[in-house]
Amino acid sequence: MQHQDSQTLKYTWDQVFCGFWLRYPNPYSKHVLTEDVVHRSVDKDGRLFTKKLLSKTNSAPKWMERFLPTKLVYIIEESVVDLKAKTLTTYTRNIGLKHLLSVEEKVVYRPHNENTSWTVSEKKVWVDSSVYGLASAVKRFGVERYKQNIKKAYKGFNFTLEMMYGSNRVKNSPPFNLVLKQNIKDSATKASEFAKSKVPLVIASSAEDNQ
């Protein structure tokens, strides 16, 4: 099952490119627990390649809970930055719980065609499931959950950009460095709590996916 979406960020591509690396944590991404760079390189054409490992948690409806050994899932995010073409392309996929739901996403950030002071993000997602008898329902759930999540992601990215660039700053918002410090603390606490109780289950789930 496929879904497409397009959103406009009212910031230049250069601003979006810089803000992309600082978008977590933010008040709209409390489900994102950790974010780690596992590889980074530059090719002969000057393109920047980055691979990240993220851990996230999401609630699920009651009928899906019996299929979930854990609500914690690991995500691989690969990105390519082309400064000459002014494109930032990301490829994201889950590596845990794939037996239940597989989600692959591609996002391209590029200058807006009608206003070069803005940036457009073009998203495509592919959702699949192999749950016998429930695949269609699980895929529909996956698409609807994705639609909800991209709204939060858009708000969160905008929040980061507004904190970084004063001209569009949110009224009555606390300083960006204070927000960042508090969110890092909150995320670290949540990650620690989940790691203590859920990691063995995640490892087992990932092992099952690779069999």
C-alpha positions as CSV (number, residue, x, y, z in Angstrom):
1,M,0.0,0.0,0.0
2,Q,1.4,3.4,-1.0
3,H,0.8,6.9,0.1
4,Q,2.2,10.3,-1.1
5,D,2.3,13.7,0.6
6,S,3.8,17.1,0.0
7,Q,4.4,19.8,2.6
8,T,5.9,23.3,2.5
9,L,8.4,24.7,5.0
10,K,8.5,28.5,4.9
11,Y,12.3,28.5,5.2
12,T,15.1,28.4,2.6
13,W,16.6,25.1,1.6
14,D,19.9,26.1,3.4
15,Q,18.0,26.7,6.6
16,V,16.1,23.4,6.3
17,F,19.3,21.6,5.6
18,C,20.9,22.9,8.8
19,G,17.7,22.4,10.9
20,F,17.3,18.8,9.7
21,W,20.2,17.6,11.9
22,L,18.7,19.3,15.0
23,R,15.1,18.4,14.6
24,Y,15.2,15.9,17.4
25,P,14.2,16.2,20.2
26,N,11.2,18.6,20.0
27,P,7.8,18.8,21.8
28,Y,6.1,16.9,19.0
29,S,8.6,14.0,18.8
30,K,8.3,12.5,22.3
31,H,8.0,9.0,20.7
32,V,11.6,9.4,19.3
33,L,13.7,8.0,22.1
34,T,17.3,7.9,20.7
35,E,19.1,9.0,17.6
36,D,22.7,7.9,16.7
37,V,24.9,8.4,13.6
38,V,26.4,5.0,12.7
39,H,28.1,6.1,9.4
40,R,29.0,9.2,7.5
41,S,31.0,9.8,4.3
42,V,31.5,12.2,1.4
43,D,31.8,10.9,-2.2
44,K,33.9,12.2,-5.0
45,D,31.1,14.5,-6.1
46,G,30.8,16.1,-2.7
47,R,27.6,14.4,-1.7
48,L,27.2,13.7,2.0
49,F,25.9,10.3,3.0
50,T,24.7,9.6,6.5
51,K,23.2,6.6,8.2
52,K,21.4,6.8,11.5
53,L,19.8,4.4,14.0
54,L,16.7,5.7,15.8
55,S,14.5,4.1,18.4
56,K,10.9,5.0,18.6
57,T,7.8,3.9,20.4
58,N,4.1,4.1,19.3
59,S,0.9,3.1,20.9
60,A,-1.2,0.5,19.1
61,P,-4.9,-0.4,19.1
62,K,-6.1,-3.2,21.4
63,W,-6.6,-5.7,18.5
64,M,-2.9,-5.3,17.5
65,E,-1.3,-5.6,21.0
66,R,-1.3,-9.4,21.0
67,F,1.0,-9.3,18.0
68,L,3.5,-6.9,19.7
69,P,6.3,-8.3,21.8
70,T,7.2,-4.7,22.5
71,K,6.2,-1.1,21.5
72,L,9.8,-0.2,20.9
73,V,11.1,-0.3,17.3
74,Y,14.4,0.5,15.7
75,I,14.5,2.6,12.5
76,I,17.3,3.0,10.0
77,E,17.4,6.5,8.3
78,E,19.8,7.0,5.4
79,S,20.2,10.5,3.9
80,V,22.0,12.0,0.9
81,V,22.8,15.7,0.7
82,D,23.6,17.2,-2.7
83,L,24.7,20.8,-2.2
84,K,25.0,21.4,-6.0
85,A,21.5,20.2,-6.8
86,K,20.1,21.5,-3.5
87,T,18.4,18.3,-2.6
88,L,18.3,16.4,0.7
89,T,16.9,12.9,0.2
90,T,16.1,10.5,3.1
91,Y,15.3,6.8,3.1
92,T,13.8,5.4,6.2
93,R,12.7,1.8,7.1
94,N,12.0,-0.2,10.3
95,I,14.3,-3.1,11.1
96,G,12.2,-4.4,14.0
97,L,8.6,-5.8,14.1
98,K,8.8,-6.3,10.3
99,H,6.8,-9.5,10.7
100,L,3.9,-7.3,11.7
101,L,4.3,-4.1,9.7
102,S,7.0,-2.9,7.2
103,V,7.2,0.8,6.5
104,E,9.6,2.3,4.0
105,E,9.7,6.1,3.4
106,K,11.4,8.3,0.9
107,V,11.5,12.1,1.4
108,V,13.0,14.7,-0.9
109,Y,13.6,18.3,0.3
110,R,14.1,20.8,-2.5
111,P,13.6,24.5,-3.1
112,H,10.0,25.4,-3.8
113,N,9.3,25.9,-7.5
114,E,7.3,29.1,-7.0
115,N,9.1,30.6,-4.1
116,T,12.8,29.9,-3.6
117,S,12.6,31.3,0.0
118,W,10.6,28.2,0.8
119,T,11.3,24.5,0.8
120,V,9.0,21.6,-0.3
121,S,9.2,18.1,1.1
122,E,7.9,15.4,-1.1
123,K,7.1,12.2,0.8
124,K,6.3,8.7,-0.4
125,V,5.7,5.7,1.9
126,W,5.2,2.0,1.2
127,V,3.4,-0.1,3.8
128,D,3.3,-3.9,3.9
129,S,2.3,-6.6,6.3
130,S,2.5,-10.4,6.3
131,V,0.1,-11.1,9.1
132,Y,-2.2,-13.9,7.9
133,G,-5.8,-12.9,7.7
134,L,-5.2,-9.4,8.9
135,A,-2.7,-8.0,6.4
136,S,-5.1,-5.5,4.8
137,A,-6.3,-4.2,8.2
138,V,-2.7,-3.8,9.4
139,K,-1.7,-2.0,6.2
140,R,-4.6,0.4,6.5
141,F,-3.7,1.0,10.1
142,G,-0.1,1.6,9.1
143,V,-1.1,4.2,6.5
144,E,-3.4,6.1,8.9
145,R,-0.7,6.1,11.6
146,Y,1.8,7.4,9.1
147,K,-0.6,10.3,8.2
148,Q,-0.8,11.2,11.8
149,N,2.9,10.9,12.4
150,I,3.8,13.2,9.4
151,K,1.6,15.9,10.9
152,K,3.6,15.7,14.1
153,A,6.9,15.6,12.2
154,Y,5.9,18.7,10.2
155,K,5.0,20.6,13.4
156,G,8.2,19.4,15.1
157,F,10.4,20.4,12.2
158,N,8.8,23.8,12.1
159,F,9.2,24.2,15.8
160,T,13.0,23.5,15.4
161,L,13.3,26.0,12.5
162,E,11.3,28.6,14.4
163,M,13.6,28.3,17.4
164,M,16.7,28.5,15.2
165,Y,15.7,31.4,13.0
166,G,14.3,34.3,15.0
167,S,12.2,36.0,12.3
168,N,9.5,33.3,12.5
169,R,10.0,32.4,16.1
170,V,7.0,31.1,18.1
171,K,5.5,33.8,20.3
172,N,6.1,33.3,24.1
173,S,8.3,30.2,23.4
174,P,11.2,29.5,25.7
175,P,14.8,29.9,24.3
176,F,15.8,27.1,21.9
177,N,18.8,26.0,24.0
178,L,16.6,25.5,27.1
179,V,14.0,23.6,25.2
180,L,16.7,21.4,23.7
181,K,18.3,20.7,27.1
182,Q,15.1,19.7,28.7
183,N,14.0,17.5,25.8
184,I,17.4,15.8,25.7
185,K,17.0,15.1,29.4
186,D,13.4,13.8,28.9
187,S,14.4,11.6,26.0
188,A,17.4,10.1,27.9
189,T,15.1,9.2,30.8
190,K,12.6,7.5,28.5
191,A,15.3,5.7,26.6
192,S,16.8,4.4,29.8
193,E,13.5,3.1,31.1
194,F,12.6,1.4,27.8
195,A,16.1,-0.1,27.5
196,K,15.9,-1.7,30.9
197,S,12.6,-3.5,30.2
198,K,12.3,-3.8,26.5
199,V,15.7,-4.4,24.8
200,P,15.7,-8.2,25.3
201,L,12.4,-8.4,23.5
202,V,13.5,-6.1,20.7
203,I,16.6,-8.3,20.1
204,A,14.5,-11.4,20.0
205,S,12.1,-9.7,17.6
206,S,14.9,-8.6,15.3
207,A,16.3,-12.1,15.3
208,E,13.0,-13.5,14.3
209,D,12.7,-10.9,11.4
210,N,16.1,-11.9,10.1
211,Q,15.3,-15.6,10.0
